Each structure stands twice: as C-alpha cells, then as structure tokens.
C-alpha cells in the first residue's frame, strides 16, 4: 500500500493526477457556465409571453430584462472576494443553484412588481459565475493548456445562450412562460446540486501553479493588469456597440428583419467557434499573436461591413463573429498571467466588471457620435479603437511571451 502511494507521488505519474483534477474542474465550470447563460438568455423569447400575460408596456419589458441582467453583473467583485474566503468552487455552485431557484421564484410571482423583485434576487446569484469559473479553470490546468481550457469554458457559455432560448420557447408555446422558467430553473438547480454533492473539494488546490515570478516580473505584472483591463474594456466596447449598430448598416443595404436575424445567428455561431478555436490557438501561437490577428481582423470586417456589396455580407459576418469573440478567450487567459493565483477570483471580478461597464456604455457613446457625424464615422472610429487594443498590449508583450514559454 505504501509502495503504491509512493509510486503515485513520483514525478512520472504526477501529471496524471494534475490532468484528471484539471479536467474535472473544467467539466464542472463549463456545466455551470452552460446552465447559467441558458438561464439568463432564455428570457428573450419569453418577454412577449410575459408582456401579454401581465399587460406590460415596452418600458416595463425593458426594465425587467435590464434588472435581471444588471443584478447578475453588479456584484462580481464581491463575489470574487467571497470565493477567495469560502472556496471558489463552493460559491460558484451555490450561486448557480441560486439562479435556478430564482427562475422558479419568478415563475411563481403573480404581479409585475413581484416579478421585478424576484428578478433582482435571482440575478444576484449570477455574479459568481464569470470571475470564479475563470479563476478555477485558470488554476486547474498547466500553463501550456490554459488558453484551450478557457476557450472551452467560453464556448460552453455560448452553447447555453443557444440552448436556453430554444428550450424555453418550445415549453412556453405549449405550457406558458411560467412553466418555461420553472422547468429550466429546476433543471439548473438540481444539476448544480449534483455537482456540489459530487465535488465538495476545490480541484484547483491540486493544480500545477506557474513558476514563481521574479521581483522584476512582479512590478511588470502589477502594471500589466491595468493594461489588460484597458484592452478588455476597448474590446468589449467594440462588441457592445458593433452588435447594436450593425443592424442599421444591414437595413441600409436593403436587408429585412428576417434576413438581419438570420445574419445575427451566423455571427453568434461564428463567435462561439471563435471562442473555442482562439483559446486553442493561443496555446500554440501565443496570446499576443492571437490578440493582434483577431483585432486586425475585427477592425477590417467592421470597415468592410459598411462599404462591401450585399453578397459579401455572409462571409464578412462569419469572419467578424469569429474574430470579435475569439479575442475574448485570449484576453481572459491573459488576466491569469497578471494576477497571482490566490487573488485571481477578485482579479477576474474586476476584469469582468470593467468589461461589462464598457459594453453597456459604448452603445450610448457611439450613438451620440452617430447622431452628430453619421453611421460611417461610427464604424471608422470603432475600427480605430479596436486596433488600439494592439497598442495597449504591446507594452506587456514580454510578460505575455515569457508566460507562453512557461
């Protein structure tokens, strides 16, 4: 028995334990991401059913969606701090159970005011998902496989965004919006409770940590995190604004509502593929290379969207969606290179909060610019600021390149 234990501790077999722990953490985090994003995305097709049942105005519908989404993003930094104190895996799983039960509570409400209150309560649980899942996955795999794992985590969320509205729409058509919320909410809570019962320990504790940073590296890392925050803010500003104003460009080209919806499906599908593929490519080409290529591609596609002929729209939509979302996988894993493992949950909370604020404010800023200078100017400025992300990450290229070699 002792001989077996000694053998398991040998360097030749240690990789197997690390790999198994990392895979289990990735599966758990990806399952949470899938169900969590499904819970928040399913509200879109249900809004007309809710509005008809409760006799809501468009303003009330907008407030309901904004309340649910806003509550899920306002407390990501405190959620990261809670994870650091009580265990990241525990807070992540309890938060997802909270979201599922929140949907059930929304299904049981009898008035608009109570529905808003339930949306706030349920949405709060969603704050744990992004910072804690990213932190856990970043610490559960060797550095050489981190970007691939983060890309897989991001891809699972996009699967949830596709599955949630589809399933909810089918249930609501047959049994009403309350049944849709209740079924998906219960499924989320029960599935996550199963994960909690199966995995009570934090797998990240068994992971391989990066080599210690030198004193010179520590100074670069502290400064580098601010560069990553700025890069993530600019990238998410482009995402939020571009998806808001592309429909107007397409309408000017003569596309009707059905065609625009179909093209957005193409963009989202390409984006899901981009998140996974660019994570995989970051482990092979390096984070910096992927950021440069995807941001240049995104900027080029933005300009081309405005001036290209209509027949080019579909290939441009594929290229744009792939590159736009692909950058996020590279930037997400870059955060791990600039935040110590024991502070990573809070670091990711800060990063995702900055990204959310940028994505929320950018459509307003670009909308004001569009009213003054027109839509073409909006897309030109957007393309320039997208390329600016490259300039932002260049000062930290040495740390990124050295990290890729660890």
ChimeraX attribute file (.defattr): number of C-alpha atoms within 10 A of each C-alpha:
attribute: neighborCount
match mode: 1-to-1
recipient: residues
	/A:1	6
	/A:2	7
	/A:3	8
	/A:4	8
	/A:5	9
	/A:6	9
	/A:7	13
	/A:8	15
	/A:9	13
	/A:10	10
	/A:11	9
	/A:12	9
	/A:13	11
	/A:14	13
	/A:15	16
	/A:16	12
	/A:17	14
	/A:18	19
	/A:19	17
	/A:20	16
	/A:21	20
	/A:22	27
	/A:23	17
	/A:24	16
	/A:25	25
	/A:26	24
	/A:27	17
	/A:28	22
	/A:29	27
	/A:30	24
	/A:31	19
	/A:32	28
	/A:33	28
	/A:34	23
	/A:35	28
	/A:36	27
	/A:37	21
	/A:38	26
	/A:39	27
	/A:40	22
	/A:41	22
	/A:42	23
	/A:43	23
	/A:44	13
	/A:45	18
	/A:46	21
	/A:47	18
	/A:48	15
	/A:49	16
	/A:50	17
	/A:51	15
	/A:52	10
	/A:53	12
	/A:54	11
	/A:55	13
	/A:56	15
	/A:57	11
	/A:58	12
	/A:59	8
	/A:60	14
	/A:61	17
	/A:62	12
	/A:63	14
	/A:64	21
	/A:65	17
	/A:66	14
	/A:67	18
	/A:68	23
	/A:69	21
	/A:70	19
	/A:71	19
	/A:72	24
	/A:73	23
	/A:74	17
	/A:75	18
	/A:76	28
	/A:77	22
	/A:78	16
	/A:79	28
	/A:80	30
	/A:81	21
	/A:82	19
	/A:83	22
	/A:84	18
	/A:85	10
	/A:86	10
	/A:87	15
	/A:88	26
	/A:89	28
	/A:90	17
	/A:91	21
	/A:92	31
	/A:93	27
	/A:94	19
	/A:95	25
	/A:96	30
	/A:97	26
	/A:98	22
	/A:99	29
	/A:100	30
	/A:101	25
	/A:102	26
	/A:103	29
	/A:104	23
	/A:105	21
	/A:106	24
	/A:107	20
	/A:108	16
	/A:109	15
	/A:110	10
	/A:111	11
	/A:112	18
	/A:113	11
	/A:114	14
	/A:115	19
	/A:116	19
	/A:117	17
	/A:118	22
	/A:119	25
	/A:120	21
	/A:121	22
	/A:122	27
	/A:123	27
	/A:124	24
	/A:125	28
	/A:126	32
	/A:127	28
	/A:128	30
	/A:129	29
	/A:130	28
	/A:131	27
	/A:132	32
	/A:133	27
	/A:134	26
	/A:135	32
	/A:136	26
	/A:137	29
	/A:138	30
	/A:139	24
	/A:140	28
	/A:141	28
	/A:142	19
	/A:143	22
	/A:144	17
	/A:145	18
	/A:146	24
	/A:147	33
	/A:148	25
	/A:149	28
	/A:150	30
	/A:151	27
	/A:152	25
	/A:153	28
	/A:154	28
	/A:155	26
	/A:156	24
	/A:157	24
	/A:158	23
	/A:159	17
	/A:160	24
	/A:161	23
	/A:162	20
	/A:163	19
	/A:164	25
	/A:165	21
	/A:166	15
	/A:167	16
	/A:168	27
	/A:169	21
	/A:170	14
	/A:171	19
	/A:172	17
	/A:173	13
	/A:174	10
	/A:175	11
	/A:176	18
	/A:177	23
	/A:178	21
	/A:179	18
	/A:180	26
	/A:181	27
	/A:182	21
	/A:183	17
	/A:184	23
	/A:185	28
	/A:186	18
	/A:187	16
	/A:188	26
	/A:189	24
	/A:190	15
	/A:191	18
	/A:192	25
	/A:193	16
	/A:194	12
	/A:195	18
	/A:196	18
	/A:197	9
	/A:198	9
	/A:199	16
	/A:200	10
	/A:201	14
	/A:202	16
	/A:203	22
	/A:204	23
	/A:205	13
	/A:206	17
	/A:207	23
	/A:208	18
	/A:209	16
	/A:210	17
	/A:211	9
	/A:212	9
	/A:213	12
	/A:214	9
	/A:215	9
	/A:216	8
	/A:217	15
	/A:218	15
	/A:219	11
	/A:220	17
	/A:221	21
	/A:222	13
	/A:223	14
	/A:224	25
	/A:225	20
	/A:226	15
	/A:227	21
	/A:228	21
	/A:229	22
	/A:230	19
	/A:231	23
	/A:232	26
	/A:233	23
	/A:234	23
	/A:235	27
	/A:236	26
	/A:237	25
	/A:238	27
	/A:239	22
	/A:240	19
	/A:241	23
	/A:242	21
	/A:243	14
	/A:244	15
	/A:245	17
	/A:246	18
	/A:247	19
	/A:248	14
	/A:249	17
	/A:250	19
	/A:251	13
	/A:252	11
	/A:253	16
	/A:254	12
	/A:255	16
	/A:256	12
	/A:257	12
	/A:258	9
	/A:259	14
	/A:260	18
	/A:261	13
	/A:262	12
	/A:263	19
	/A:264	19
	/A:265	16
	/A:266	19
	/A:267	24
	/A:268	22
	/A:269	18
	/A:270	21
	/A:271	25
	/A:272	24
	/A:273	22
	/A:274	29
	/A:275	30
	/A:276	25
	/A:277	19
	/A:278	29
	/A:279	32
	/A:280	22
	/A:281	20
	/A:282	28
	/A:283	20
	/A:284	16
	/A:285	12
	/A:286	21
	/A:287	26
	/A:288	21
	/A:289	17
	/A:290	23
	/A:291	25
	/A:292	17
	/A:293	15
	/A:294	26
	/A:295	25
	/A:296	21
	/A:297	19
	/A:298	28
	/A:299	25
	/A:300	19
	/A:301	23
	/A:302	24
	/A:303	17
	/A:304	16
	/A:305	22
	/A:306	19
	/A:307	12
	/A:308	13
	/A:309	10
	/A:310	13
	/A:311	8
	/A:312	12
	/A:313	18
	/A:314	16
	/A:315	13
	/A:316	19
	/A:317	23
	/A:318	23
	/A:319	21
	/A:320	28
	/A:321	27
	/A:322	27
	/A:323	27
	/A:324	30
	/A:325	28
	/A:326	32
	/A:327	27
	/A:328	23
	/A:329	30
	/A:330	28
	/A:331	25
	/A:332	24
	/A:333	25
	/A:334	24
	/A:335	25
	/A:336	26
	/A:337	21
	/A:338	25
	/A:339	20
	/A:340	18
	/A:341	17
	/A:342	11
	/A:343	14
	/A:344	26
	/A:345	31
	/A:346	23
	/A:347	25
	/A:348	26
	/A:349	27
	/A:350	19
	/A:351	25
	/A:352	23
	/A:353	22
	/A:354	18
	/A:355	21
	/A:356	19
	/A:357	15
	/A:358	22
	/A:359	22
	/A:360	16
	/A:361	13
	/A:362	22
	/A:363	20
	/A:364	14
	/A:365	13
	/A:366	24
	/A:367	17
	/A:368	13
	/A:369	15
	/A:370	16
	/A:371	10
	/A:372	11
	/A:373	11
	/A:374	13
	/A:375	18
	/A:376	14
	/A:377	14
	/A:378	21
	/A:379	25
	/A:380	16
	/A:381	15
	/A:382	25
	/A:383	22
	/A:384	15
	/A:385	19
	/A:386	27
	/A:387	22
	/A:388	17
	/A:389	22
	/A:390	19
	/A:391	14
	/A:392	19
	/A:393	20
	/A:394	13
	/A:395	14
	/A:396	19
	/A:397	15
	/A:398	14
	/A:399	17
	/A:400	21
	/A:401	14
	/A:402	11
	/A:403	19
	/A:404	22
	/A:405	11
	/A:406	10
